[in-house]
Amino acid sequence: MKNGFKRVLTTFLVATLLVACTSKKASVSLKAGTYSASAKGKNGNVTVEVEFDTSSIKSVKVKQQQETPDIAAGALKKIPEEIVKKQSVEVDTVSGATITSNAIINAVKDTVKQAGGSDDTFTGKQSATKKETQKYEADIVIVGAGAAGLSAALRATQAGVKVLVVEKASSIGFSNGAIAGGPATASNKVQAAEKQEVSVETLFKKQYAWSRGTVNALLLKKVVEEGGPLIDDMVKMGLKATLRPDNYGAGFRARLKLEEKGEGRFKFIQNYVEKQGGKFLFNTTGEHVVLNDKGIVTGIKGKTSTGAPVEVKAKAVLLSTGGYLGNKKLLAEKFGHVGVVPLGSTLSTGDGLAMAKEAGGVEEKNSFSLIFNEFAGENEKSEGWRKNDNLKYAIYGGLLVNGNGDRFMNEEIMATKPLAGGEETLRQGYFYSIIDQDYLNGMSSVGVYEYLGKPEGWYVGKMTQKGKVLKAKGEQLDKAIKQGWAFKADTIEELAKKVNMPNLTKTVNTYNKMATNKKDTMFYKSSYFMTPISKGPFYAFQYQSSAWGTLGGVKVDDQLRVIKADFKAIPGLYAAGVDAGSAFTTPYYDNEGAAFGTSLSSGGLAGKEMAKYVKKVK
């Protein structure tokens, strides 16, 4: 009798809830029609067009956007479809394209209000049911499918061990390795084809000399040795590569140009690994390394993008998560609170670093820095250096000052070694380029290399700036001033007041005297960069450091095993790419492609070392 009553009561309650839910949905009253709205995306505004009837969303279309195609494609397709399908603006963002996803969602929310809805309309949440743990098993689990993770998966699979790769994004097309220009490696067939082969000795000596002994020499040597054979294997398997010029005066052509970007670049590796029985788990984040009571690695724990727990049993774990460019808190902790403008993947949020430290690993203290933007400065108020040429004065060798208006460095470093030279600007927080009208006109008519008289001594300028005229005047300048990162005044004194720089007038006067004599008696930069700032109006452009990626990881040995404070390796735990601090120096190597090349090659080395390890412990 009691059970029968319970069944009746349960049925009644369920029916009541269904009626309540139906009533809530039916209470939606909209003005039918098509509405449009915009919200800020990664590279600019994303504009959507949304059609409503009186109670539902009929369609969502993205009409205008400037997002990076390879990265944003998934979000541009999936988010509109999910909103219509679920009749809700509370949909999961696409990993790797979170900013684009949120832009679409926020723009749709705007159109809901235009149609007569409110903040609560179309916000029905999915039921919070407990998600079942997904369990897997492999010989090796690799956390992160960037350059290091993929090359490790390739080498380990070639060695005959079972690999499982965990990747936070929805495909292998979102890492820095999928979108960067190309790696610097030694002694490969791409170089040989153009009779420009770079020996292991040459590349090692270049990078080790620059590090001034701050990296593990034995590890770096093994990584450089791995690069050539790895590239040769990849080319055989389908990698499309040519040889880049020596733009930054390394003295050799080590850097390759990879023709494809996005998922297609290294798809052949994924296909090979899967064909050999390996597996890729996408939309999945690694969170914890699992150790047994003897401190030996037995796998990882993580979760999917929907929150479902994931456990992978494995004899070895590789952490190759690509650094921490997407972790604002960690960036602020390491470099200050001004804000580093990310140019690379923001999916890299320091997961590998956190997992390694939790397992007992220690940071390689002298490895923390950034891979700086070699093309321009940045400012988060702007639409980015690709859209506004006024951001480019940061790397042209002209006068740079700090927030007090004091000159703080030899600006020639930014014009010759911008990938590494940004370390100086990072120390200042905001930094500023000061120019006059004559300089602005020159940049917009002939370009910096020609304006400075085509100096033969400025090799980098000849290689990278020759004939490049800026579209800096007019609309772009007006926009920069309106956005609040550019300032204009008729006199230097007035400009100093606008930007609140007490020492700017004195700095410019001193600089102009040196420019007249063509001799920098303060920091000794080359005379051809010494141009006076004397013809008004005058301009100040505010910049922040911007980076393709981060440097700074955990201490590893020459086998890429993660090291504890007692200098002993954690059995079964490895790190590669920029998660492995012992292979990278601060400031960043001065030969372009070094991070990509070192990451790719360190992954290959890690794959081989892990395969040896798991075969021993079977």
ABEGO torsion letter per residue (X at the ends): XAAAAAAAAAAAAAAAAAAAAAAAAAABBBBBEBBBBBBBBAAEBBBBBBBBBAABBABBBBABBABBAAAAAAAAAAAAAAAAAAGBABBBBBBGAAAAAAAAAAAAAAAAAAAGBBAABGABBBBBBBBBBBBBBBABBBBEABAAAAAAAAAAAAAGBBBBBBBABABAAABAAAABAEBBBBGBAAAAAAGABBBAAAAAAAAAAAAGGABBAAAAAAAAAAAAAAAAAAAAAGBBBBBBBBAAGAGBBABBBBABBEAAAAAAAAAAAAAAGBBBBBGBBBABBBBBAAGBBAEBBBBBAAGBBBBBBBABBBBBAGEAAABAAAAAAAAEAAEBBBABBAABAGAAAAAAAAAGBBBBAAABBBBBBAABBBBAABAEAAABAAAAAAAAGBBBBBAAGBBABBAAAAAABAAAAAAAAAAAEBBBBBBBAAAAAAAAAAEAAAAAGGBAABAAAAAAABGBBBBABEAAAAAAAAAGABBBBABAAAAAAAAGBAAAAAAAAAAAAAAAAGBBAAAGBBAAABBBBABOBBBBBBBBBBBABBBEBBBBBAAGBBBBAAGBBBBGBBBBEAABAAABBOBBBABBGAAAAAAAAAAAAAAAAAAAAAAAAX
